[in-house]
Amino acid sequence: MDYTGRTPLMDAVRNHSSTKMITLLLNSGARADHCTENRSVIDYASRGVEGNLPVLKLLLGSLAVEEKSAAVNALLSQSPLKTTLDFAQNPQIRKLLIENGAITGAEYLTKMRNEIELPRVADSLLANGFKPKYPCVLLPGTCSSVLECWKSLAKPEWEGSRIWIDPLKLGLKLGLARVPTEDIAFLEHMRFEDDGVTDPPGICVRAAEGIHGIDYLLDAHLMVIKQKSVVWGDFIRVLARLGYTSTNLIGFPYDWRLAPDALQKRDKIFTKLKQTVEYLFEVNEERIALIGHSQGCKFGQYFLHWIEAEIGREWIDKHIQSFIALGAPWAGASKVVRAMISGESMGLPTQFLFGNRFMVALVRSLSSSPWLLPQGDTMNEHFFEEDDENVKKHWEETLPTLCENHDAMMENFFTSSPHLFAPVEEGQDLRSLQAPYVENLHCIYGINSKEEAGFKGETGTEIGAYFRKRPEPIKVGNKTIYWKLNPINDPRPGERHFVKGGIIKERPLPDLPSGDGTVPYESLTYSKKWISPDGQNIKHYEFDGVPHRETLLVPGVLNLVGELLCGGTPEEIHATDDKIDSIFDKSLDYITDNLCDENGVPYIVSCIIDSIRSTNALSCKGIGTDIIDVQDNEIKKLGTLFLSVKETSTTELRNVHPQTKIFLLKTFLASLEVPLIAIEGNENFISVCELYSQKRECEEVNAALKTLVDESRFKNLSLLLLKFLTDLLANPVNEVTKLHITEQYSW
């Protein structure tokens, strides 16, 4: 990128010159990706409520494909870490920027945080004497293996490249209203024929091989863009830092579009997995840990059932030490039903791509779709509007009539499979709901989670939906869509279930958690039914607030998996337990060793003190949602004190405490509930803020603060704040010098 001074093109865009003038400058060699220290040409065309969409299109159109993402993210390394996308308010401009790889400053900070925190998980394990013991095989979930094009008569230029997922191959929604499914090249390459296993004529798409088939779905050159598609990438990076290499860590991609029986028939996939395990066992002379995520857990379960039936338990005892299941949908997930009836995005931004109706046709063509249909008692809340009434129906009743090839798929791949839905003796679970035979089964999952990090709605996990008939059925290829989501809203305060936009979700209650935002709690914990006094070793580890996808990313989970792979025996973590985090999160030494100034004062203390000195006020809002994702209704619970986004507004603070470091420190301390940021939530917090803001007598404030100290688990730090505030109340704020603060209030 060019970071020299202003150019005529930049001035022209800034001054809203005509597209004719912009075109003339571009044709004369002006660079659309030009930047100064804090502005770019793209930035000037995008800012504000309106922006300049025609000019932005001209600018982006003048750049090569590989230059666009760099141009729209040109200011990521500049303070104050706000990007073009942060300032763009026009929805069409935001959409165009995202299409070209734009990310926000918050997404960039998340990346920075991961680059600092995640490696420290491995460092902490190594410092505590852990080292790799068990070789492992990583089993990805739905949509989590890269798919590549091996043959395409329609698109020969696609041969040898990624299909899942390459944004440049996705069809835009504009102009596709009357386009047949087979004319949308991406969908035509992704779908199967009606038998659920055969590629369309002239097309061959298969899963990629090895680690790079599961680390990142995007094959982007710019890491901040690639990070948006991370699957196992961060997980692998932590294990590599711990000491794993290609001889004891293998990624195992597979074609997630296929039912397991079809995978074995077409690709001999479970035979291949058996050989992979035997290879690792021979090289390392140690038993193997299988690690699955989401559908990968069902894949691992099927493999163990298959091995038990085909070879016997002796092979498992000899070769498999443990099965680590992350976010396992043991009893399925309700959103699969909605995907087959009315459409689900599968993680794609279908609002401006080809549209959900095409996703219905795609999902119905995949033989793997029924694999995750919900089997539990509380996950089949599906209602269909009939004669002004909402009639509850089970998917076993509705899908055969709504999905053209559902019965054939079930018969060919599921009800006939001895390892899945084949009939069993009365009183027995289906084989797909029975425990996999393995010495150690570790079930790790999030609870009380939102669908994804940063989701603004109420916490809950989908367990059903409301549908209403379309005025006219939609034909997509040979598939017909009769129903669409009925956008009902019913908050139902205090009840287990609520409805938002037609989707029924389970709400966490004091004595009953909800799921991980994707998989319902009943499905995640179905494995608890497998526990028996004389049975295998089954343990459960519940992480509060961790979304389904994030189980591969958060330090606490990665630390736990690391301990297990190194031969540790961590205690179970249940919803009712006290907060348990990684070694990194447990120790306050991190702050004193890395985030204190030369006088031993934590940077965050200096930030708090400088903030109060400069504003002469307490910040009752606490941590802003632009710094940490904390919803308003959680502020009381955290009891956050004295933290304001204004604290980085001065040049002095910005120079001494870079914004990224402050962000990381706030996040770290908030997770610890250290009183410098969070004195344990109680009603006294609000009264303290009110008393201080009203400039009431010192005695009242001191009494309220003393109550906070008495109830705190970190009294020494609370006393530091109490002493500091007492000093402030006794003296004019600006007379309390920084030198005095350093001398009197060091840690």
C-alpha positions in Angstrom: 0.0 0.0 0.0 1.1 3.6 -0.7 1.1 5.7 2.5 2.5 8.9 1.0 0.7 12.2 1.0 -2.6 13.4 -0.5 -3.2 12.9 -4.2 -5.5 14.6 -6.8 -7.8 11.5 -6.7 -8.1 11.6 -3.0 -9.0 15.3 -3.1 -11.5 14.6 -5.9 -13.3 11.9 -4.0 -13.2 13.9 -0.8 -14.8 16.9 -2.6 -17.5 14.8 -4.3 -16.2 15.3 -7.9 -18.2 13.8 -10.7 -17.7 10.2 -11.8 -16.4 11.6 -15.1 -13.5 13.3 -13.3 -12.9 10.2 -11.1 -12.7 8.0 -14.3 -10.3 10.5 -15.9 -8.0 10.4 -12.9 -8.1 6.6 -12.8 -7.4 6.3 -16.5 -4.4 8.6 -15.9 -2.9 6.2 -13.5 -4.2 7.4 -10.2 -4.3 4.6 -7.5 -7.6 3.8 -5.9 -5.8 2.0 -3.0 -3.8 5.1 -2.1 -3.7 6.0 1.7 -2.4 8.7 3.9 -1.6 8.0 7.6 -5.2 8.1 8.6 -7.4 8.2 5.5 -7.7 6.3 2.2 -9.3 7.0 -1.1 -11.8 4.1 -0.4 -12.5 5.6 3.0 -13.5 9.0 1.6 -15.9 7.3 -0.9 -17.6 5.2 1.9 -18.0 7.5 4.9 -21.2 8.9 6.3 -24.9 8.2 5.9 -24.8 8.5 2.2 -21.3 7.9 1.0 -20.7 7.8 -2.8 -21.7 4.4 -4.2 -21.1 5.1 -7.9 -17.6 6.4 -7.1 -16.8 3.5 -4.7 -17.8 1.0 -7.5 -15.5 2.8 -9.9 -12.6 2.7 -7.4 -13.0 -1.0 -6.6 -13.5 -1.8 -10.3 -10.1 -0.3 -11.1 -8.3 -2.7 -8.7 -7.3 -6.3 -9.3 -9.1 -8.9 -7.3 -6.2 -9.5 -5.0 -5.8 -5.8 -4.3 -9.4 -5.1 -3.2 -9.4 -6.6 0.2 -6.1 -4.9 1.1 -7.6 -1.6 -0.1 -10.8 -1.7 1.9 -8.8 -2.7 5.0 -5.9 -0.3 4.5 -6.2 1.5 7.8 -6.3 -1.5 10.1 -2.8 -0.8 11.5 -3.6 2.8 12.2 -4.9 4.3 15.4 -7.8 4.4 16.4 -8.3 1.0 14.9 -11.5 2.1 13.1 -11.9 0.9 9.5 -13.8 2.1 6.5 -16.5 -0.4 7.4 -16.8 1.1 10.9 -17.6 4.6 9.4 -19.7 3.5 6.4 -23.5 3.8 7.2 -25.1 3.4 3.8 -26.3 -0.3 3.7 -25.5 -0.6 0.0 -21.9 0.6 0.6 -21.5 -1.6 3.6 -22.6 -4.6 1.5 -20.2 -3.7 -1.3 -17.3 -3.3 1.2 -18.1 -6.7 2.8 -18.3 -8.4 -0.6 -14.7 -7.1 -1.1 -13.4 -8.4 2.2 -13.9 -5.5 4.6 -13.7 -6.2 8.3 -14.4 -3.9 11.3 -11.9 -2.7 13.8 -13.5 -4.9 16.4 -12.9 -8.0 14.2 -9.3 -6.9 13.8 -9.0 -6.6 17.6 -10.4 -10.0 18.0 -7.7 -11.3 15.7 -5.0 -9.4 17.6 -6.4 -10.8 20.9 -6.3 -14.4 19.5 -2.7 -13.9 18.3 -1.7 -12.9 21.8 -3.9 -15.1 24.1 -4.0 -18.4 22.2 -0.3 -18.9 22.0 -0.1 -18.1 25.7 -2.3 -21.2 26.4 0.4 -23.5 25.0 3.1 -21.5 26.8 1.2 -21.9 30.1 0.8 -25.6 29.6 4.5 -26.0 28.8 5.5 -23.9 31.8 3.4 -26.2 34.0 5.2 -29.3 32.8 2.8 -30.5 30.2 4.0 -31.9 26.9 2.3 -33.8 24.0 1.5 -37.4 24.9 -1.4 -38.7 22.8 -1.4 -38.3 18.9 -4.7 -36.9 17.7 -6.9 -36.9 14.6 -9.2 -33.9 14.1 -12.7 -34.6 12.7 -14.5 -31.5 11.4 -18.2 -30.8 11.3 -20.8 -29.8 8.8 -19.5 -27.3 6.2 -16.1 -27.4 7.9 -14.1 -29.3 5.3 -12.8 -27.6 2.2 -14.3 -28.9 -1.0 -12.3 -28.8 -4.2 -13.3 -29.1 -7.9 -11.6 -32.0 -9.7 -13.7 -31.8 -12.9 -16.1 -29.3 -14.4 -17.1 -29.3 -18.0 -19.2 -26.2 -17.4 -16.5 -24.2 -15.5 -13.1 -25.7 -16.5 -11.4 -22.7 -15.0 -12.6 -23.9 -11.6 -10.8 -27.2 -11.8 -8.1 -27.6 -9.1 -9.6 -24.8 -7.0 -11.8 -24.5 -3.9 -15.6 -24.6 -4.3 -16.3 -24.5 -0.6 -15.7 -21.8 0.0 -14.6 -19.2 -2.5 -16.6 -15.9 -2.4 -15.7 -15.3 -6.1 -17.7 -18.3 -7.1 -20.9 -17.4 -5.3 -23.8 -16.0 -7.4 -25.2 -12.6 -6.5 -28.9 -12.5 -5.7 -29.5 -9.6 -8.1 -31.0 -10.9 -11.3 -31.4 -14.5 -10.1 -35.1 -14.4 -9.4 -36.0 -16.4 -12.5 -32.7 -18.3 -13.0 -32.9 -22.1 -12.7 -30.9 -23.7 -10.0 -28.7 -25.5 -12.6 -27.7 -22.2 -14.0 -26.1 -21.0 -10.7 -22.7 -22.5 -11.1 -21.9 -22.7 -7.4 -25.0 -24.5 -6.5 -24.7 -26.9 -9.4 -21.3 -27.9 -8.3 -22.3 -28.3 -4.6 -25.5 -30.3 -5.1 -26.1 -34.0 -5.7 -28.5 -35.8 -8.0 -31.7 -37.1 -6.4 -30.0 -40.2 -5.1 -28.0 -38.0 -2.7 -24.6 -39.3 -3.7 -24.0 -38.8 -7.4 -22.4 -35.6 -8.8 -24.2 -33.7 -11.5 -23.1 -34.7 -15.1 -19.6 -33.3 -15.9 -18.8 -32.3 -12.3 -16.6 -33.9 -9.7 -16.2 -32.2 -6.3 -14.3 -33.9 -3.4 -12.9 -33.0 0.0 -9.4 -31.5 0.3 -6.7 -33.4 2.1 -4.9 -32.9 5.4 -4.6 -30.0 7.8 -5.2 -27.3 5.2 -8.5 -28.9 4.4 -9.9 -27.9 7.8 -7.9 -24.9 9.1 -9.4 -22.1 7.1 -12.2 -22.3 4.5 -11.0 -19.2 2.6 -7.8 -19.4 0.7 -7.0 -15.6 1.1 -3.6 -14.0 1.1 -4.5 -11.4 3.7 -4.6 -13.1 7.1 -7.2 -10.7 8.6 -9.6 -11.8 5.8 -8.6 -15.5 6.0 -9.3 -15.4 9.8 -13.0 -14.7 9.1 -13.2 -18.3 7.8 -11.2 -20.0 10.6 -12.4 -23.5 11.6 -9.5 -25.4 13.2 -6.8 -22.9 12.4 -6.4 -21.4 15.9 -6.8 -24.8 17.5 -4.0 -26.3 15.3 -1.8 -23.3 16.0 -2.0 -23.8 19.8 -1.2 -27.6 19.4 1.7 -26.8 17.2 3.1 -24.4 19.7 2.6 -27.1 22.4 4.9 -29.4 20.3 2.6 -31.2 17.9 3.8 -31.8 14.3 2.5 -33.7 11.2 3.7 -37.0 12.8 1.3 -36.8 15.7 -1.4 -34.4 14.5 -3.6 -35.2 11.5 -6.5 -33.3 10.1 -9.2 -35.5 8.5 -11.4 -33.7 6.1 -14.3 -35.6 4.5 -17.2 -34.8 2.2 -19.7 -33.5 4.7 -22.5 -33.6 2.1 -22.7 -37.4 2.2 -24.4 -39.7 4.7 -21.9 -41.9 6.5 -22.9 -45.1 4.7 -22.5 -43.2 1.4 -19.1 -41.9 2.5 -17.9 -45.5 3.2 -19.4 -46.8 -0.1 -17.9 -44.0 -2.3 -14.7 -43.0 -0.5 -14.0 -45.9 1.9 -13.7 -43.0 4.4 -13.9 -45.1 7.6 -11.4 -47.6 6.2 -9.1 -44.6 5.5 -9.6 -43.3 9.1 -8.8 -46.7 10.5 -5.5 -46.7 8.5 -4.7 -43.2 9.6 -5.1 -44.2 13.3 -3.0 -47.3 12.7 -0.3 -45.1 11.1 -0.2 -42.7 14.1 -0.2 -45.6 16.5 2.8 -47.2 14.7 4.8 -44.0 14.4 4.2 -42.8 18.0 3.8 -46.1 19.8 0.9 -44.5 21.7 -2.8 -44.7 21.6 -4.8 -42.0 19.7 -7.2 -39.3 20.7 -10.0 -38.6 18.3 -11.2 -35.0 18.5 -14.5 -34.1 16.8 -16.4 -30.9 16.6 -20.2 -30.6 15.9 -21.1 -33.2 13.2 -17.5 -34.4 13.5 -18.6 -35.9 16.8 -21.3 -37.9 15.0 -18.7 -38.9 12.5 -16.4 -40.2 15.2 -19.3 -42.0 16.9 -20.3 -43.7 13.7 -16.6 -44.7 13.1 -16.4 -46.4 16.6 -19.7 -48.2 16.0 -18.5 -49.3 12.6 -15.2 -50.5 14.0 -16.9 -52.4 16.8 -19.2 -54.2 14.4 -16.6 -54.9 11.6 -13.5 -55.7 13.7 -14.3 -55.7 17.4 -13.7 -53.8 20.6 -10.2 -55.2 20.8 -9.0 -52.9 18.0 -10.5 -49.8 19.8 -8.9 -50.8 23.1 -5.5 -51.2 21.4 -5.6 -48.0 19.3 -7.9 -45.4 20.8 -7.2 -43.7 24.1 -10.0 -41.2 24.1 -12.7 -39.4 22.1 -12.9 -35.7 22.8 -16.3 -34.3 21.6 -16.6 -30.6 21.2 -20.2 -29.3 20.9 -21.5 -32.7 20.0 -25.1 -32.8 18.6 -25.6 -36.3 20.0 -29.4 -36.1 19.5 -29.4 -33.7 16.5 -30.3 -30.0 16.1 -33.6 -28.4 15.4 -32.4 -26.0 12.8 -31.9 -28.9 10.3 -35.7 -29.2 10.1 -36.0 -25.5 9.2 -33.2 -25.8 6.6 -35.1 -28.6 4.8 -38.5 -26.9 5.0 -37.9 -23.1 4.4 -34.1 -22.6 4.2 -31.1 -21.9 6.5 -28.0 -20.0 5.4 -25.4 -22.6 6.4 -23.2 -19.7 7.4 -23.4 -18.0 4.0 -24.5 -14.4 3.7 -27.6 -15.4 1.6 -29.3 -12.1 2.1 -27.3 -10.7 -0.8 -26.2 -13.9 -2.5 -28.4 -16.4 -4.2 -31.2 -16.5 -1.5 -32.5 -19.1 0.9 -34.8 -20.8 -1.5 -31.8 -22.1 -3.4 -30.3 -23.3 -0.1 -33.5 -25.4 0.4 -32.8 -27.1 -2.9 -29.2 -27.7 -2.0 -29.8 -29.1 1.5 -32.5 -31.4 0.2 -30.1 -32.9 -2.3 -27.5 -33.8 0.4 -27.8 -37.3 1.8 -26.1 -36.1 5.1 -29.0 -33.7 5.9 -31.1 -36.3 7.9 -28.0 -37.3 10.0 -28.6 -34.4 12.4 -32.4 -34.4 12.5 -33.5 -33.9 16.1 -34.2 -37.1 18.1 -34.9 -35.6 21.5 -38.1 -34.8 23.4 -37.7 -31.0 23.6 -36.3 -30.2 20.1 -39.4 -30.7 17.9 -41.4 -27.6 18.5 -42.4 -27.1 14.9 -45.8 -25.4 14.2 -47.6 -25.0 10.9 -50.4 -22.4 10.3 -53.6 -24.2 9.3 -57.0 -22.4 9.3 -55.7 -19.6 11.5 -54.3 -22.1 14.0 -50.7 -23.2 14.6 -50.6 -27.0 14.6 -47.6 -28.7 16.1 -46.2 -31.5 13.9 -43.1 -33.8 14.2 -40.6 -33.8 11.4 -41.3 -37.5 10.8 -44.8 -36.4 9.8 -44.0 -33.4 7.7 -40.7 -34.0 5.9 -41.9 -37.0 3.8 -44.6 -34.8 2.3 -42.5 -31.6 1.9 -39.1 -33.0 0.8 -39.3 -34.9 -2.5 -36.6 -37.5 -1.9 -36.8 -37.6 2.0 -38.2 -41.2 2.2 -35.7 -42.5 -0.3 -32.8 -40.9 1.6 -33.9 -42.2 4.9 -34.4 -45.7 3.6 -31.2 -45.9 1.6 -28.8 -44.3 4.1 -30.4 -44.2 7.6 -33.2 -46.6 8.6 -31.3 -49.4 6.8 -28.0 -48.6 8.5 -27.2 -50.8 11.6 -25.2 -47.9 13.0 -27.8 -45.2 12.6 -31.7 -45.4 12.6 -32.2 -49.1 12.0 -35.0 -50.6 14.1 -33.9 -51.8 17.6 -35.5 -53.9 20.3 -38.2 -52.3 22.3 -36.8 -50.1 25.1 -33.5 -49.5 23.3 -32.2 -46.3 21.9 -31.5 -46.0 18.2 -27.9 -47.0 17.5 -27.1 -43.4 16.6 -28.1 -42.4 20.2 -26.0 -45.1 21.9 -22.6 -44.4 23.4 -19.6 -45.0 21.3 -17.4 -47.7 22.8 -14.1 -46.0 23.9 -12.2 -46.0 27.2 -12.5 -42.3 27.8 -15.2 -40.0 26.4 -14.8 -36.2 27.1 -17.8 -34.1 26.2 -17.0 -30.4 26.0 -19.6 -27.8 25.1 -20.9 -24.3 25.6 -24.1 -23.5 27.5 -26.3 -20.4 27.9 -24.8 -19.1 24.7 -25.9 -16.9 21.8 -25.8 -18.1 18.2 -22.5 -16.4 17.6 -20.2 -14.0 19.4 -21.6 -10.4 19.1 -25.2 -11.5 18.4 -27.4 -8.7 19.8 -30.5 -10.7 20.5 -31.5 -12.6 23.7 -29.5 -15.6 24.6 -31.2 -18.8 23.4 -30.9 -21.9 21.2 -33.3 -22.9 18.5 -35.6 -25.8 19.3 -38.3 -25.2 16.7 -40.1 -22.7 14.4 -43.4 -21.4 13.1 -44.2 -21.8 9.4 -46.9 -20.5 7.2 -47.8 -21.4 3.6 -46.5 -19.4 0.7 -49.2 -17.8 -1.4 -47.7 -19.7 -4.3 -45.3 -22.6 -4.0 -41.8 -21.9 -5.4 -40.2 -24.3 -7.8 -36.4 -24.5 -7.6 -35.2 -27.1 -10.0 -37.2 -30.2 -9.3 -37.8 -29.1 -5.7 -40.9 -27.3 -4.5 -41.0 -25.0 -1.4 -44.5 -24.8 0.1 -43.7 -23.1 3.5 -41.8 -20.1 4.8 -40.9 -18.9 8.2 -43.8 -17.2 10.0 -42.2 -14.1 11.7 -44.0 -14.4 15.0 -42.6 -12.6 18.1 -43.6 -13.8 21.6 -41.1 -12.9 24.4 -42.8 -15.1 27.1 -40.9 -13.5 30.0 -39.7 -16.1 32.6 -40.7 -19.1 30.5 -38.4 -21.8 29.1 -39.2 -21.0 25.5 -39.6 -17.7 23.6 -40.2 -16.8 20.0 -38.2 -14.3 17.9 -38.8 -13.9 14.2 -40.7 -17.2 14.0 -37.9 -19.2 15.6 -38.6 -20.9 18.9 -35.6 -20.8 21.3 -34.9 -22.3 24.7 -34.0 -19.7 27.3 -31.5 -20.3 30.1 -33.2 -20.6 33.5 -31.6 -20.6 37.0 -31.8 -24.4 37.3 -31.8 -25.3 33.6 -29.2 -24.0 31.1 -29.8 -23.5 27.4 -27.6 -24.8 24.6 -24.7 -23.3 22.8 -26.7 -21.2 20.4 -26.8 -23.9 17.7 -27.2 -27.3 19.5 -30.0 -27.5 22.2 -29.0 -28.4 25.7 -30.8 -31.8 25.5 -28.7 -32.8 22.6 -25.4 -31.6 24.0 -26.1 -33.5 27.3 -27.6 -36.6 25.8 -24.3 -38.3 26.7 -25.2 -38.0 30.4 -27.7 -40.8 29.9 -24.8 -43.1 29.0 -23.1 -42.8 32.4 -23.3 -45.9 34.6 -21.3 -47.1 37.6 -19.7 -50.0 35.7 -19.5 -48.2 32.3 -16.8 -46.3 30.5 -15.2 -43.1 31.8 -17.5 -40.3 30.5 -16.9 -36.7 31.7 -18.6 -33.5 30.9 -17.2 -29.9 30.8 -19.6 -27.0 30.4 -18.4 -23.5 29.4 -20.8 -20.8 30.2 -21.5 -18.3 27.3 -19.3 -20.1 24.7 -21.1 -20.3 21.3 -21.0 -23.5 19.2 -18.3 -22.4 16.8 -16.3 -20.7 19.5 -15.5 -24.1 21.2 -12.6 -24.3 18.8 -11.4 -20.8 19.7 -11.7 -19.9 23.3 -8.6 -20.3 25.6 -10.4 -22.1 28.3 -11.5 -25.0 26.0 -8.1 -25.1 24.3 -6.3 -25.3 27.6 -8.6 -28.2 28.7 -8.0 -30.1 25.5 -4.3 -29.5 25.8 -4.3 -30.9 29.3 -6.2 -34.0 28.1 -3.8 -34.6 25.2 -0.8 -34.2 27.5 -2.1 -36.9 29.8 -3.7 -34.6 32.4 -6.9 -35.5 34.3 -8.8 -32.3 34.8 -11.9 -32.2 36.9 -15.4 -32.0 35.2 -16.9 -28.6 34.8 -20.7 -28.3 35.3 -23.1 -25.5 34.9 -23.4 -25.1 38.7 -19.6 -25.0 39.3 -17.7 -21.9 40.0 -16.0 -20.3 37.0 -13.0 -22.4 35.8 -10.7 -21.0 33.2 -7.4 -21.9 31.7 -4.1 -21.7 33.5 -3.5 -18.4 31.7 -6.8 -17.0 33.0 -6.4 -18.3 36.6 -3.3 -16.3 37.4 -3.0 -12.6 38.3 0.7 -13.0 37.7 0.0 -12.3 34.0 -1.0 -8.7 34.9 1.9 -8.1 37.3 4.5 -9.6 34.9 3.3 -8.2 31.6 0.9 -5.3 32.1 2.3 -3.1 34.9 4.4 0.0 34.6 7.9 0.3 36.0 6.4 1.2 39.4 4.3 -1.9 39.6 1.0 -0.1 38.9 -1.2 -2.1 36.5 -1.8 -0.1 33.3 -5.6 -0.4 33.9 -5.2 1.3 37.3 -3.5 4.2 35.6 -6.2 4.3 33.0 -8.9 4.4 35.7 -7.1 7.1 37.7 -6.4 9.3 34.6 -10.0 8.9 33.5 -11.4 10.1 36.9 -8.8 12.9 37.1 -9.7 14.2 33.6 -13.5 13.9 33.9 -14.0 14.3 37.7 -16.7 11.6 37.4 -17.5 8.0 37.6 -18.5 6.1 34.5 -21.7 4.3 35.4 -21.9 2.7 32.0 -18.9 0.6 32.6 -17.3 -1.2 29.7 -18.8 -0.1 26.4 -20.0 -2.7 24.0 -17.6 -1.4 21.4 -14.8 -2.5 23.7 -16.2 -5.8 25.1 -19.5 -7.4 24.1 -21.4 -6.8 27.3 -25.1 -6.3 27.0 -26.8 -3.6 29.0 -28.7 -6.1 31.2 -25.3 -7.6 32.1 -23.8 -4.5 33.5 -25.3 -4.9 36.9 -24.1 -8.4 37.1 -20.6 -7.5 36.3 -20.7 -4.4 38.6 -18.2 -2.7 36.4 -16.5 0.4 37.9 -14.7 3.4 36.6 -14.2 2.3 33.0 -14.9 4.7 30.1 -14.0 4.6 26.5 -12.8 8.2 26.9 -9.7 7.0 28.8 -7.8 6.5 25.5 -8.7 9.9 24.1 -5.6 11.8 25.3 -2.3 11.6 23.4 -0.5 10.7 26.6 -2.6 7.7 27.3 -2.5 6.6 23.7 1.3 6.7 23.7 1.8 4.9 27.0 -1.0 2.3 26.6 -1.6 1.3 23.0 -5.3 0.7 22.3 -4.8 -2.9 21.5 -3.1 -3.6 24.8 -5.8 -1.8 26.7 -8.5 -3.9 24.9 -6.7 -7.1 25.8 -6.2 -6.0 29.4 -9.9 -5.1 29.8 -11.0 -8.4 28.3 -8.6 -10.4 30.5 -9.5 -8.7 33.7 -13.2 -8.8 32.9 -13.0 -12.5 32.5 -11.3 -12.8 35.9 -13.9 -10.5 37.6 -11.0 -8.5 39.3 -12.6 -5.6 41.2 -10.5 -3.1 39.3 -13.0 -3.7 36.6 -15.6 -5.9 38.2 -16.5 -6.1 41.9 -18.8 -9.0 42.2 -22.3 -8.0 41.1 -24.6 -6.8 43.8 -27.1 -4.0 44.3 -24.6 -1.8 46.1 -22.8 -1.0 42.9 -25.6 1.2 41.6 -26.0 3.0 44.9 -22.2 3.7 45.0 -22.4 5.3 41.5 -25.4 7.3 42.4 -23.9 8.6 45.7 -20.7 9.6 44.0 -22.4 11.3 41.0 -24.6 13.3 43.4 -21.4 14.4 45.4 -22.9 13.1 48.6 -21.0 13.0 51.9 -17.8 10.9 52.1 -19.2 8.7 54.9 -22.0 7.4 52.7 -19.8 6.6 49.8 -17.2 5.0 52.1 -19.8 2.9 53.7 -21.1 1.7 50.4 -17.6 1.0 49.1 -16.8 -0.9 52.3 -19.7 -3.2 51.7 -18.3 -3.9 48.3 -14.9 -4.7 49.7 -16.4 -7.0 52.3 -18.2 -9.0 49.7 -15.3 -9.1 47.2 -13.1 -12.1 46.6 -10.1 -9.7 45.9 -10.1 -7.5 49.0 -6.6 -6.0 48.5 -7.5 -4.6 45.1 -10.9 -3.4 46.4 -9.1 -1.6 49.3 -6.8 0.1 46.8 -9.9 1.6 45.0 -11.5 2.5 48.4 -8.3 4.3 49.5 -8.0 6.1 46.2 -11.6 7.3 46.1 -11.4 8.4 49.7 -8.4 10.5 48.7 -10.3 11.9 45.7 -13.3 12.9 47.8 -11.2 14.6 50.4 -9.3 16.7 47.8 -10.1 18.5 44.5 -9.4 15.9 41.8 -6.9 17.9 39.9 -4.7 18.4 43.0 -4.1 14.6 43.2 -1.0 14.5 41.2 0.1 11.5 39.1 3.3 11.3 41.2 1.3 11.1 44.4 -0.9 8.4 42.8 2.2 6.4 41.8 3.7 6.6 45.2 0.5 5.9 47.2 -1.4 3.5 45.1 1.1 1.1 43.7 0.0 -2.5 43.7 
